[in-house]
């Protein structure tokens, strides 16, 4: 199959005007100007997308499809802790069938907005066999042992058995305030044994900083009330606590750190010595929803971290559109070029997943492609970042999606 478009945005060099991509099976076998491609290949089919830009499918670096059904059900709260109370109350109303429907609906919505790969955290890995993913999925089991850290090994080992049969999976100790040091260490042991990805929420809110550094505040009081041991509080920042739990960090640790909104001066040296295989996921609209401290993009990029974007869940967002995240990010960081923004959900996100066949239109890469209208009114990257509709054409693994 030859797919022709007004412009092919490869993320692997300059955009190709009147470009074409050749797909065979699930792979890209050639890319270039349409005139050259049509001379070299005799395909069974030519798909002419007309006045569209063809680009790699988008990669959502962080999402919770469990909570798709909670869209609009949680009003903005006075504090992050109040939001935790509110989402816990809403989750208590959901049945197993509600969660299955929520995850399936989330896949359909994400696909409609051009996402072809998603890093999805689920609190219910036992439900994965009942899910029909519409897109390429990395399943991360969200792990919490806030009330019973003595069961960390049992919790992790049980989850691993449920996940091992899936192609792409990993573990997500939820955060240092909900997952014990024992749980983080057990996840580390699984990484060493299985070479899987790990992800965690870290330094998300000022209340988390207040809890760990000063042993006080709303989050501290809430967790103390529900029986969490608080002996790790009043000593260090959340980032320092995270590194304290991982004394064996080396240069091969594939961790996705989500949020990182609260960075103290003392955290700088810890982060500067961190592995460069760590990636950071920023969720612009969820960040706006909570009114978190400014995301220190330039500092993190200056330290050498790979930064990508995610939508977070619909318990703190309006929809699963990464294009909407582009615009929110652009408001936050107008100095960042549209091309760099697009890299955060293509090249950077593929690197975060340690996947070397996604994120670019390149020979032997997976044929995960989307198309957006191209009117020629601005630079192609500006047009892509400004796109605010649903996708009209997409392909995953060489298959055109309905």
TAFEN-V555036 format. One record per residue. PSI is psi in whole degrees, -180 to 180 (999 if undefined). OMEGA is omega as a letter, one per 30 degrees, with the letter a starting at -180 (999 if undefined). NEAR is the number of other C-alpha atoms within 12 Angstrom. Layout:
# TAFEN-V555036
[[PSI/OMEGA/NEAR] [PSI/OMEGA/NEAR]]
This chain:
# TAFEN-V555036
[[133/l/29] [130/l/34] [117/a/46] [142/l/37] [160/l/38] [-38/l/31] [139/l/38] [118/a/43] [99/a/44] [-22/a/43] [23/a/32] [27/a/23] [-175/a/16] [150/l/19] [148/a/27] [110/l/29] [142/a/26] [55/a/29] [172/a/36] [152/l/44] [134/l/53] [128/a/41] [133/l/38] [124/a/25] [-128/a/19] [12/a/23] [157/l/28] [126/a/34] [-13/l/27] [156/l/31] [141/l/42] [-169/l/37] [144/a/28] [-38/a/28] [-41/l/19] [-44/a/20] [-43/a/26] [-28/l/26] [-34/a/13] [-26/a/18] [148/l/24] [82/a/15] [164/l/19] [-25/a/13] [141/l/16] [124/l/21] [112/l/26] [111/a/23] [-4/l/28] [-137/a/24] [65/a/21] [158/l/34] [128/l/44] [129/a/48] [167/l/53] [148/l/45] [149/a/50] [149/a/55] [117/l/51] [114/a/51] [-10/a/51] [122/l/48] [157/l/49] [89/a/44] [-14/l/46] [-32/a/42] [20/l/43] [-37/a/38] [-8/a/34] [8/l/34] [125/l/25] [2/a/19] [-12/l/23] [111/l/29] [159/l/24] [134/a/22] [166/l/19] [-26/a/18] [162/l/23] [-38/l/30] [-40/l/28] [-37/l/21] [-40/l/26] [-45/l/27] [-42/a/22] [-44/a/23] [-35/l/29] [-39/l/18] [-41/a/15] [-40/l/23] [-33/a/24] [-19/a/15] [-10/a/17] [139/l/20] [173/l/17] [-43/l/21] [-35/l/17] [-43/a/23] [-42/l/31] [-47/l/30] [-40/a/26] [-46/a/34] [-45/l/41] [-43/l/29] [-37/l/29] [-41/l/38] [-45/a/37] [-44/a/30] [-45/a/29] [-43/l/44] [-42/a/40] [-23/l/33] [16/l/35] [6/l/45] [126/l/49] [-14/l/49] [140/a/45] [138/l/46] [102/a/49] [126/l/46] [134/l/40] [138/l/39] [-2/a/30] [67/a/33] [-20/l/36] [-15/a/25] [-9/a/27] [-37/a/33] [-17/a/17] [1/a/17] [147/l/28] [85/a/19] [132/l/31] [-13/a/29] [172/l/38] [131/a/34] [132/l/35] [116/a/39] [122/l/47] [124/l/46] [121/l/43] [124/a/40] [128/a/43] [132/l/37] [38/a/32] [-33/a/30] [-16/a/20] [70/a/22] [-15/l/28] [-15/a/20] [15/a/21] [-50/a/27] [-43/a/27] [-44/a/20] [-49/a/30] [-46/a/37] [-38/l/21] [-43/a/22] [-42/a/34] [-41/l/32] [-33/l/20] [-28/a/23] [-23/a/30] [-23/a/24] [-7/a/16] [149/a/21] [-46/a/13] [118/l/26] [162/l/36] [-176/a/42] [145/a/51] [79/l/47] [122/a/44] [-54/l/35] [162/l/36] [-20/l/46] [-9/l/47] [-11/l/38] [131/a/40] [165/l/37] [-36/l/34] [-39/a/30] [-44/l/38] [-42/a/41] [-38/l/29] [-39/l/33] [-38/l/45] [-42/l/34] [-39/l/25] [-41/l/29] [-47/a/26] [-34/a/19] [-40/a/12] [-12/a/19] [50/l/21] [168/l/34] [153/l/38] [146/l/48] [152/l/44] [151/l/45] [133/a/39] [134/l/38] [46/a/39] [-41/a/40] [161/l/38] [-28/l/33] [-32/l/36] [-41/l/42] [-46/a/38] [-38/a/28] [-53/a/34] [-39/a/36] [-37/a/30] [-2/l/24] [49/l/28] [178/l/22] [174/a/24] [-44/a/27] [-41/l/33] [-48/a/32] [-40/l/25] [-48/a/28] [-35/l/31] [-41/l/23] [-38/a/14] [4/l/17] [12/l/17] [133/l/26] [132/a/26] [19/a/29] [-14/l/21] [5/a/28] [157/l/29] [19/a/21] [-41/a/20] [173/l/28] [164/l/37] [-41/l/42] [-43/l/40] [-37/l/32] [-42/l/32] [-48/a/39] [-30/l/27] [-33/a/23] [-8/a/26] [65/a/27] [-18/a/17] [23/l/18] [133/l/26] [-174/a/18] [2/a/13] [14/a/21] [111/a/31] [81/a/33] [136/l/43] [113/l/45] [120/a/45] [129/l/43] [-81/a/44] [55/a/40] [-22/a/37] [102/a/34] [118/l/33] [168/l/24] [-39/a/15] [-22/l/16] [-19/a/29] [-45/a/20] [-36/l/17] [-47/a/25] [-37/a/30] [-25/l/19] [1/a/18] [159/l/33] [143/l/26] [-1/l/27] [-6/l/27] [141/l/38] [154/a/41] [133/l/46] [121/l/45] [137/a/46] [89/a/48] [-47/a/42] [-35/l/36] [-38/l/37] [-45/l/33] [-44/a/26] [-43/a/28] [-17/a/32] [39/a/21] [167/l/29] [152/a/25] [137/l/25] [126/a/32] [66/a/26] [-51/a/33] [-39/l/17] [-45/a/23] [-41/l/32] [-37/l/24] [-30/l/15] [-11/l/24] [10/a/20] [145/l/31] [121/a/40] [131/l/44] [-179/a/45] [152/l/51] [169/l/50] [-17/a/49] [-159/a/44] [168/l/40] [6/l/36] [-10/l/36] [26/a/37] [167/a/36] [-35/a/28] [-177/a/38] [33/a/46] [118/l/43] [-25/l/51] [-38/l/42] [-33/l/32] [-38/l/40] [-50/a/42] [-39/l/29] [-41/l/29] [-40/a/36] [-36/l/24] [-36/a/20] [-38/a/24] [72/a/21] [-17/a/15] [-11/a/14] [131/a/23] [152/l/22] [-36/l/28] [-43/l/31] [-36/l/28] [-45/l/40] [-34/l/42] [-31/a/38] [-20/l/42] [13/l/48] [-88/a/46] [-51/a/38] [-43/a/38] [-38/l/42] [-41/l/37] [-39/l/33] [-35/l/43] [3/a/47] [43/a/29] [114/a/24] [18/l/20] [19/l/27] [164/l/42] [-8/l/40] [158/l/43] [102/a/42] [148/a/32] [134/a/23] [0/l/24] [160/l/33] [141/a/35] [70/l/42] [107/a/43] [150/l/50] [163/l/45] [140/l/43] [150/a/40] [142/a/31] [108/a/30] [-12/l/20] [17/a/18] [-11/a/12] [-174/l/14] [151/a/20] [-37/l/34] [-38/l/35] [-41/l/25] [-42/a/28] [-47/a/42] [-31/a/37] [-10/a/30] [131/a/31] [28/l/22] [-176/l/22] [156/a/25] [138/l/34] [-19/a/23] [134/l/35] [161/a/37] [137/l/38] [125/l/35] [36/l/29] [3/a/28] [123/l/24] [129/a/25] [146/l/23] [999/999/13]]
